[in-house]
Amino acid sequence: AKIVSFVFAFLFYLSSIVFGMVIAQSVVEEKQNRIVEILASAIPVRQLLVGKVLGSTVMALGQLVLFVAAGLIGMAATGRSDQIAQVAGAAGWFVVFFVVGFLALAALWAVAGSLSTRSEDLQSTSTPLSVVIMAILFIGIFVSGTGQVVASYVPLVSIVAMPSRVVAGTAAWWEPLISLLIMAATAYGIIVIAEKIYRRSLMQTQGRLSFRQAQRV
């Protein structure tokens, strides 16, 4: 169970950082090359954000499913078929939690890109998000007992914590459902706020903006 929890945490971290930076960098390049002005004249900025979020989520999901399938096949090939059912159930919950949570993270990565005007600005605008993702990684690996139970209901942290409880057999059948509803509601709120900041800051090319400045634009 601890090994599977570590794998979940690492896959979450890897996919969130890799595909998140792709989103942020693409937004910065569009602003830096003034391509965003052409795009914004052709389609609504909101649809531009939706396209980036959904496209990156599909790519991240594809990679995640590939890794999970490879792990399950590896278990079968090494004679651990008796454990596949338990791990597969937890892996299924992990994929579902990841998709819902990554939708919110992808919107925040897009915001980090929209606040920047140069690639060099990304280091500062994306740092808070990178810290959150790193914290989720370490919580998913090291938290246990009551702390893990609490973490399994905390949005984003539950991406790792709840599937870890499922594979360990410490979660009742209804707990992942409640946690997923909390995650979905939080993700929706994050996306709504991120869309407003993204729309306001995307066309600002004079210099790097802070979250507070973007809210006042």
Secondary structure, 3 states (H helix, E strand, C coil): CHHHHHHHHHHHHHHHHHHHHHHHHHHHHHHHCCHHHHHHHHCCHHHHHHHHHHHHHHHHHHHHHHHHHHHHHHHHHCCCHHHHHHHHHHHHHHHHHHHHHHHHHHHHHHHHHHCCCCHHHHHHHCHHHHHHHHHHHHHHHHCCHHHHHHHCCCCCCHHHHHHHHHHHCCCCCCHHHHHHHHHHHHHHHHHHHHHHHHHHHCCCCCCCCCHHHHHHC
